[in-house]
């Protein structure tokens, strides 16, 4: 098994599922070999959604080979702060680019019957103390910048899951 295992919920007939972190390749605790793709900002620099769909298919094939049911990625938060510890997991500071490329990767991964969990919903602007971080912004900035990429990814990519961020947004989780 390559990642983390959820608990089965037997009374609901929900089996345990294996998932692994890795918006650009499975990260193994055991150090097993798997493909490592360029980080997502480099992938987005291709401006080639067909290529990113193929990247998604290849990511899924690694998942299947290592018994991973869900890939934790792609990451589509917006790059708005240079010190965000997750910028390597995100495509762009542009929400349309982020949404379009996340859609392509999502469709590619899920075409192989492997789930994705697009992340981190939303406004994940820093790594340190994320549980207490409060992203303060206007409703307009929230809708036009931070949420637009997720909207595109959900409408066009149909991800099976979405991972929440830990931070507060304007004082609320």
N, C-alpha and C positions, 0 to 999 in steps of 0.2 A: 504494500500500500504506500502511496506517495504522499499523502498529506495528512489532513486532520479528518477524523471520523465523527460524524454526528451520532447521536443516540437514536436507536429505533423507537418508534412510538407504536408498540404492538397493537394496542386497542383501536388504533386508527388505520392499521395496516400500512404504516409508513416505515419502510426499511431504513437502516442506517445508510448514510451516503458519505463517500469519500470526497473531500475537496482539497484543492491546493491553491496557494497564492501564486500569482504570476501573470500579470497582464502582458508580459513579453517572454514568457517561458515558465514552466513549472519550477517552483523552488522546492527542492527536496530536503527533508530533514536527514535522510539517509545518505545524501551525496550521490544519488544515482544519476547516470547520464541522461540528459534530455537537451532538446534544442533551446538555445537562447537567441532570441530575435533582438534586433536593435530596439532601444527604448522607444516609447510611443511618440515622443516629439520628433525623433529621427524618422520613424515610420510615416508620420503625418507630413513630413517635408517632401515625401514623394508625390503628394497630391494624387495618389492613384488608389481609388477605392477598390478596384478589382484586385490589386496586389494585396491590399489589406484583407480582403475576403479570403484570398489564398493563404495568407498568414494565419487567419482564424482557423481555416481547415487544418493546417499543419499543427497549430497549437492543440486542436482537438485530437488529432491522431496521436500526439504525445500523451494526452490525457488518457485515451483509450489504452495505449500500451502500458500505462502505469496505473490502471484501474482507478482513475480520477473521474468522478461523476460531475463535478462542478469546478470551473476555473474562476478564481476570484479576480476578475478583471473583465473587460478593459476598464481602465481608470479614465474618467472624463471630467473630473473637476477642472475648473478654470485656473490657469496659472496667473495669479494676481499678486503674488508675494514671493520675492526671490528666496526667502528662507523657508519656504514650505518644504518639508522633508519628503514630500511625495511627488514633487514636480517631475521626476523621472517616469512616474506612472501615468502622467497626463499628456494629452496630445498638444494642447495649444492654449493660448490666451483668447482665442476666437471660438465662441460657442458653436458656430455652424461647422467649422472644421472638426471640432471635437465630436459633435453629434453625428456627422456624416461618417467619420472614420470608425467611431464606436459601433455604428450600425453595421458597417461592412464586416468588421471583426466578429461581432455578435452573430450575424447571419452565417458566417463561415464556421464558427465553432459549433453553433447549434445545428448546423446541417449534418453534423456527425453524431447527433444525439447526446452531446455534452452540454450542460447548462453553463451559462455565464452569470456572473453577478457584477453588473456595472457599478462602479464606485467612484467616489464617496459622496453620497447624496446628503447634503450639498454644502458649499462654502467652506470646504476643508482647507483652510489657509495656513496652517502651521502644524508641525509635528509635536512639539513639546506641549505638554499639558492640554491635550486636545479635549479632555472631558470638561475642563473649566473654560475653555476658549469661547468667546462670544463674538461671532462675526456680525458686525453692525453695518447695515447698508439699507439703502432706500428700496421700496417695493419695486420701483422701475429697474434699478440695477439688478435686483434679485431675479426679476422676470426676464429681462433682456440679455443678461450676461450669464448669471450662474445657473438658472434653470433651463435656459433655451437648449443647451447641449443635451441635457437629460430628456427634454421633450422630444427632440429629434431622434435620439437613440431609442426611446420607447416606441414612438410611432413608426419608425422605419426599420428598427432592428428586432423589435418584439423580444426583449430579454426576458428570460424566465425568472430572474431575481434581480433585486437591487440592494446593494449594501448601503446602510446609512452611515453618516459620519457621526463622530462623537460630540462635536461642538454644538453650542447653542447658536441660534440665528435670531438676532434681535431679542435676546433674552429667553428664548424658548427652544426646547429640544424638538 
